[in-house]
Structures are given as C-alpha cells and as structure tokens.
C-alpha cells in the first residue's frame, strides 16, 4: 500500500526574490563557482517531500558564520536550522564543504583579496574544566 500526500508546503520562497529581502551571502558569480558541488537531491521513486535546494541552506550556514549565534537564531527566511545543520554535517563528512571553501579562497587569492598575514583565533568555545594546568 502506497500513501501519497496531495499537499506539501511550497518551496517557492526559496526560488523567488524580493526588493525588501536582505542581501544574499553569496553573489551569483561565487555561487556559479561551487554550484556543481551541491547537486539538487531528486525525489525518490516512492515519492515523498522534495528536498530543500542546496543554496538556501548554504546561505543560512554562511549567515550564521558571519553573524555568530546559535543555530536556533537562524532567521525565518532560511530553511530550518535543523536542515541547515544536517546539510553542513553531510557536506563536511563528504568533503564537499572543504572543496567549496577551497575554490572560493583560491579565487579570492587570485584577485588579491586575501591577507594571509592576518589571522584570527576565537577561543570562546575552548573548554577549560576546573581551571587550566600551569604552563611550565
């Protein structure tokens, strides 16, 4: 017995733009460099809910990286925080995230927009249970 649903929530909000929407995290040129790494998942032969396109998830992840905060702080214009988190996990495990990052960094480096002499380290998530041992 196969059950199918007649109605699924619309994915239209991920395919349209508005003049009042905030600026995209990636330009069209940047997205075209990495788009082939993030293929759209097809609906399976048994049917089911169509997957959220990869670009809105990537935009949500980049928004979070730029602005900081918790996954639950992700604005409603992006897919759910759980979807974005799962995509980041899957893309990291498969190596796609590193490939995309590498392509974009190489492009920026060729354009002379990366300052390799500057480095920022954030230690806010470092754990130091019961204090730190003394340095010798």
N, C-alpha and C positions, 0 to 999 in steps of 0.2 A: 504494500500500500504506500503510495507516494502522496505526501501532502505538499501543497504549494500555497503560498500566500499571494493574495491578489494585490496587496498594497505594501510597499516598503517606503520608508522615509526618502524623500528626494535628495539626490546628490547635487542638485542644481546650484546650491550655494557655493560649491567648490569649483564650479565651472564659469561663473559669471563674476563680473567686477562692477564696482560702483565708484562714483567720484568721491563718495564720502568714506570709503573704506581706507584703512591705513595702508601705508606704502608696503609693498612686498619686500620680503627679506632678501630675495634673490632677483636679479634682473633677468630679463628674457635671455640675454646673451650667456649669463652664468648658468642658467638652467639648461640651455642647449648644450653646454659642455658636458654635463653629467646626466642628462635625461635618460640616455640609453642604459645607465647602470640601475635605474629604478623602473623596471617594467610594470605595467598595469597588470594586476592579478586577474585572470579570467574567472568567470563564474564556472563552477564545476558542472559536470554533466548531470548531477542530481538537482541542479538549481541552487537556490539559496540567495542570500543577500549579497549584492555586489560590493566588492571591496572599495574602500575609500581610495581615491587616486593618491599616488605617492607624493606629489608636490605639496598639497596642503599639509600632509604630515611632516614633510621636511621643513616647510615654512614654520610650523609650530615648534619644532625642535630648535630651529635657529632663533626663533623669537625668545625661547626660554634661555638659550645660551647667551644671547645678547643682554637680556634683562635680568637674569637671575631669578630666584624664586623657586617655588615648589611646582611640581607637575600639576597640582590642583589649581594653581594660579593661572593656567593657560586660558587666554580669552576665548569666548564662545565662537569667535569667527574661525577658529581652528577646529579640527576633529577633536574628539575626546582625548583627555590626557592619557588615558589607558591605551588608546590606539596609537598615539604618538610614541609612547614609551615602548610598546611592543615592537613597533617598526624600528625604532632606534636599536633595541636589543637584537632584533633579527639582522638588521643591516650591519651591526658591529660584529656579530658572530660570523656572518658570511664574508666579511671583509669589504663589503660594498661601501660602508661609511668611510673607511680609510682611503679607498680608491678615489671616491668623490672628493674628499678633502684634499688629497694629493693633486688631483687635476686642477682644482681651483687655486691652490697655493702656487703651483708651478706657473699658472697663467699670471697670477699677481706678481710673482717674482720676475717673470719676463718683462712685465710692464714697469718694473722698478718700484712697486708699491709695498714691498715687504721690507721692514727694517730688522734684519737678522741680529743686529747688535742689541736690540731691546728684548727683554724677557720679563714676563710677569708670572709669579707663582702665587697661588691662593692656598693658604693653609687653614682656611676656616673649617674644612671637613677632616682635618687630621685629628686622630684620636690620641689622647694622652691620658689614659686611665691612671688614676691615683698618682698623678704627677709624672714628671719626666725624670729618668735617671740622670745623674750628674755626668757632665762631659768630663773626660779626663784631661 
